[in-house]
Amino acid sequence: MNRRDFCSTLTGAALAGCGAGAAQVATPGPSAPPVPLQPNVVAFGAGSYVLTSPMVLAGPASLTGSGSGMTELIWNGPGAAIQVSGSDDSPVRVTGVTIRCSDPASVGIYCPGNLRRSQFSDILITNAGTGVMLLGNAALGGVYYNTFHNVGASRCQFGFVLTSLDGPTAGNRANANLFTQCYAQFCSSNGFLISYGNGNTFIGCSAEQNAGYGFNFLSVQGNAILGGYVEGNGMGNFSPVALPMAQGVWDADRTALV
């Protein structure tokens, strides 16, 4: 894939001018620059793109690639490659991209609070400090009712992290999010980590060959791991809190269902 530099801060209506001063707008095709389809919507063609600043998506907004094996976004800096926020009536949608990071202080997809009913699908994040971080906080609000489908974190430090800037403060956590067929593999710490978050559901998700726990839940309530696959996680496939929340998961190390 050819590589193009793309500097973008995509906030609200700014998406309509995507490409100005960075990459010319062109007809979609191999290695084409991102194409604004309508205000707040941008599409990347197949190709490899170097991000020279974080992409900030403030809903309503949509970022679409040609598929995680077709569109690659390269982020070499610290901090977030893609930062998202959106309310009930202004959600964010991201689909069809690979996010390749290189800095150990980077985050593939970062939500610093105030994200609800947004959708993320067909995404692979590699070599980040954290693949996906959902961070509730009192100033911006919690992270609720979002869906993640076929989102993977590979060779990161942490795969998925759900937490709160305010610790156990009620109402400002990462709660009631749904993960289906997501996966974390070859991470140097935990695959899935929840430190402050309740009512999150993981269906058909997998954690393989992570150095920490596959699923590490701390003092949290009401989370569920339904189906899926775990194997070869260094500290254990489930932390003591996470294990009772798992049902119907195939544990390859035990060759048994949990």
C-alpha positions as CSV (number, residue, x, y, z in Angstrom):
1,M,0.0,0.0,0.0
2,N,1.2,3.5,-0.8
3,R,1.6,5.9,2.1
4,R,0.1,9.4,2.4
5,D,0.5,11.9,5.1
6,F,-2.8,13.1,6.5
7,C,-3.0,15.7,9.2
8,S,-6.5,16.0,10.6
9,T,-8.5,17.2,13.6
10,L,-12.0,16.1,12.8
11,T,-14.5,17.8,15.1
12,G,-18.1,18.2,14.1
13,A,-18.6,20.2,10.9
14,A,-14.8,20.3,10.3
15,L,-15.2,16.9,8.7
16,A,-16.8,18.6,5.8
17,G,-13.5,20.2,4.9
18,C,-11.5,17.0,5.5
19,G,-8.3,17.1,3.4
20,A,-7.9,20.8,3.1
21,G,-4.2,21.7,3.5
22,A,-3.3,18.0,3.9
23,A,-4.5,15.7,1.3
24,Q,-6.5,16.6,-1.8
25,V,-10.1,15.2,-2.0
26,A,-10.3,12.6,-4.8
27,T,-12.5,9.8,-6.1
28,P,-12.3,6.7,-3.8
29,G,-9.8,4.2,-5.1
30,P,-6.5,2.6,-4.2
31,S,-4.5,4.9,-1.9
32,A,-7.1,7.7,-2.4
33,P,-7.1,10.5,0.1
34,P,-10.0,10.5,2.6
35,V,-13.2,11.7,0.9
36,P,-15.9,13.8,2.7
37,L,-19.2,12.3,1.7
38,Q,-21.4,14.8,3.6
39,P,-20.9,17.0,6.7
40,N,-19.4,15.0,9.5
41,V,-18.7,11.9,7.4
42,V,-15.3,10.9,6.0
43,A,-14.3,7.8,4.0
44,F,-10.8,6.5,3.5
45,G,-10.0,4.4,0.4
46,A,-7.7,1.4,0.5
47,G,-4.2,2.5,1.3
48,S,-1.8,3.5,4.1
49,Y,-2.1,6.9,5.7
50,V,0.4,8.5,8.2
51,L,-1.5,10.6,10.8
52,T,0.5,13.7,11.7
53,S,-1.9,14.7,14.4
54,P,-4.6,12.9,16.4
55,M,-8.0,12.5,14.7
56,V,-10.7,14.0,17.0
57,L,-14.2,12.8,16.2
58,A,-16.9,14.8,18.0
59,G,-20.4,13.3,17.2
60,P,-22.3,13.2,15.1
61,A,-19.4,11.9,13.0
62,S,-18.5,8.9,11.0
63,L,-15.1,7.6,9.9
64,T,-15.1,4.7,7.4
65,G,-12.3,2.7,5.8
66,S,-12.3,0.0,3.2
67,G,-11.8,-2.7,5.7
68,S,-9.3,-3.5,8.5
69,G,-7.1,-5.3,6.0
70,M,-7.4,-2.6,3.4
71,T,-7.1,0.8,5.1
72,E,-4.2,1.5,7.5
73,L,-3.9,4.5,9.7
74,I,-0.3,4.9,11.0
75,W,0.2,6.9,14.3
76,N,3.8,7.3,15.5
77,G,3.1,9.8,18.3
78,P,2.1,9.5,22.0
79,G,-1.5,10.0,23.0
80,A,-4.5,9.0,21.0
81,A,-4.6,8.1,17.3
82,I,-8.4,8.6,17.3
83,Q,-10.2,10.4,20.1
84,V,-14.0,10.2,20.3
85,S,-16.9,11.8,22.1
86,G,-20.6,11.8,21.4
87,S,-24.0,12.0,23.1
88,D,-27.2,10.0,22.6
89,D,-28.3,12.0,19.6
90,S,-24.8,12.7,18.3
91,P,-23.0,9.4,18.2
92,V,-19.8,8.4,16.5
93,R,-19.2,5.5,14.1
94,V,-15.8,4.1,13.2
95,T,-15.4,1.1,10.9
96,G,-13.1,-0.7,8.6
97,V,-9.6,0.4,9.5
98,T,-6.3,-0.9,11.0
99,I,-4.6,1.6,13.4
100,R,-0.9,0.9,13.6
101,C,0.9,2.6,16.5
102,S,4.5,2.7,17.5
103,D,4.8,4.8,20.7
104,P,4.3,2.9,24.0
105,A,2.4,5.9,25.3
106,S,-0.1,5.8,22.5
107,V,-3.8,4.8,22.5
108,G,-5.5,3.5,19.4
109,I,-9.1,4.6,20.2
110,Y,-9.5,6.9,23.2
111,C,-12.7,8.2,24.8
112,P,-12.0,10.7,27.7
113,G,-15.7,10.7,28.7
114,N,-19.1,11.6,27.3
115,L,-19.6,8.8,24.7
116,R,-23.0,7.1,24.3
117,R,-24.6,4.9,21.7
118,S,-21.6,4.9,19.4
119,Q,-20.5,2.0,17.1
120,F,-17.1,0.6,16.4
121,S,-16.5,-2.3,14.0
122,D,-14.0,-4.2,11.9
123,I,-11.0,-2.5,13.5
124,L,-7.5,-3.8,14.3
125,I,-5.2,-1.9,16.6
126,T,-1.5,-2.9,16.9
127,N,1.5,-1.9,18.9
128,A,-0.2,0.7,21.0
129,G,0.2,1.4,24.7
130,T,-3.5,0.7,25.0
131,G,-5.7,-0.5,22.2
132,V,-9.1,0.9,23.3
133,M,-9.5,3.1,26.4
134,L,-12.9,4.1,27.7
135,L,-12.5,6.6,30.5
136,G,-15.5,8.0,32.4
137,N,-15.1,11.3,34.3
138,A,-17.2,13.7,36.3
139,A,-16.4,16.7,34.1
140,L,-17.4,15.2,30.8
141,G,-19.6,12.3,31.8
142,G,-19.7,8.5,31.6
143,V,-19.2,6.1,28.7
144,Y,-22.5,4.2,28.2
145,Y,-24.3,2.0,25.7
146,N,-21.6,1.8,23.0
147,T,-21.1,-1.3,20.8
148,F,-17.8,-2.8,19.7
149,H,-17.9,-5.6,17.1
150,N,-14.8,-7.4,15.7
151,V,-12.4,-4.9,17.2
152,G,-9.0,-6.4,18.0
153,A,-5.9,-5.3,19.9
154,S,-2.7,-7.1,19.1
155,R,0.8,-6.6,20.5
156,C,-0.3,-3.6,22.7
157,Q,0.5,-3.2,26.4
158,F,-3.1,-3.3,27.3
159,G,-5.8,-4.5,24.9
160,F,-9.1,-2.9,26.2
161,V,-9.3,-0.7,29.3
162,L,-12.6,0.4,30.9
163,T,-12.1,2.8,33.9
164,S,-13.0,6.1,35.4
165,L,-10.9,9.2,36.0
166,D,-12.8,9.6,39.3
167,G,-12.3,6.2,40.7
168,P,-15.4,4.6,42.1
169,T,-17.6,7.7,41.7
170,A,-21.0,6.4,40.7
171,G,-22.4,7.6,37.3
172,N,-19.1,8.5,35.7
173,R,-17.8,5.1,34.7
174,A,-17.7,2.9,31.6
175,N,-21.0,1.1,32.0
176,A,-23.4,-1.0,29.9
177,N,-21.1,-1.3,26.8
178,L,-21.4,-4.3,24.5
179,F,-18.4,-6.1,23.0
180,T,-19.0,-8.9,20.4
181,Q,-16.3,-11.0,18.8
182,C,-13.6,-8.7,20.0
183,Y,-10.1,-10.0,20.8
184,A,-6.9,-9.2,22.6
185,Q,-3.7,-11.1,21.8
186,F,0.0,-10.9,22.4
187,C,-0.4,-7.9,24.8
188,S,2.4,-7.3,27.4
189,S,-0.2,-6.9,30.2
190,N,-3.9,-7.6,30.3
191,G,-6.1,-8.4,27.4
192,F,-9.4,-6.9,28.9
193,L,-9.1,-4.8,32.0
194,I,-12.1,-3.2,33.9
195,S,-11.2,-1.2,36.9
196,Y,-14.3,0.9,37.2
197,G,-17.2,-0.2,35.1
198,N,-20.5,-2.1,35.6
199,G,-22.9,-3.9,33.3
200,N,-20.6,-4.4,30.4
201,T,-21.1,-7.6,28.3
202,F,-18.6,-9.5,26.3
203,I,-20.0,-12.0,23.8
204,G,-17.8,-14.4,21.8
205,C,-14.7,-12.5,22.7
206,S,-11.2,-14.0,22.9
207,A,-8.0,-13.4,24.9
208,E,-4.9,-15.3,23.8
209,Q,-1.3,-15.2,24.8
210,N,-1.4,-12.0,26.8
211,A,1.3,-11.7,29.5
212,G,-1.2,-10.6,32.2
213,Y,-4.7,-11.8,32.6
214,G,-6.9,-12.5,29.6
215,F,-9.8,-10.9,31.5
216,N,-8.9,-8.9,34.5
217,F,-11.9,-7.4,36.4
218,L,-11.2,-5.6,39.6
219,S,-13.9,-4.5,42.1
220,V,-16.8,-4.2,39.7
221,Q,-20.3,-5.6,39.4
222,G,-22.6,-7.0,36.8
223,N,-20.2,-7.6,33.9
224,A,-20.6,-10.8,31.9
225,I,-18.4,-12.9,29.6
226,L,-20.5,-15.1,27.5
227,G,-19.0,-17.6,25.1
228,G,-15.6,-17.0,23.5
229,Y,-12.1,-18.4,23.8
230,V,-9.2,-18.0,26.2
231,E,-5.7,-19.5,26.0
232,G,-2.2,-19.0,27.2
233,N,-2.5,-15.8,29.3
234,G,0.5,-15.5,31.5
235,M,-1.2,-14.6,34.9
236,G,-4.3,-16.6,34.1
237,N,-7.1,-16.6,31.7
238,F,-9.4,-14.9,34.3
239,S,-8.7,-12.8,37.4
240,P,-10.5,-14.0,40.5
241,V,-13.2,-11.4,40.1
242,A,-13.7,-12.1,36.4
243,L,-13.9,-15.9,36.7
244,P,-17.4,-16.0,38.2
245,M,-18.7,-13.7,35.5
246,A,-17.7,-16.1,32.7
247,Q,-20.1,-18.6,31.2
248,G,-19.7,-20.9,28.3
249,V,-16.2,-19.8,27.5
250,W,-13.8,-22.4,26.0
251,D,-10.7,-22.5,28.1
252,A,-8.1,-24.2,25.9
253,D,-5.6,-24.5,28.7
254,R,-8.1,-26.7,30.6
255,T,-9.8,-28.1,27.5
256,A,-13.1,-27.3,29.2
257,L,-15.9,-24.9,29.2
258,V,-15.9,-22.3,32.0
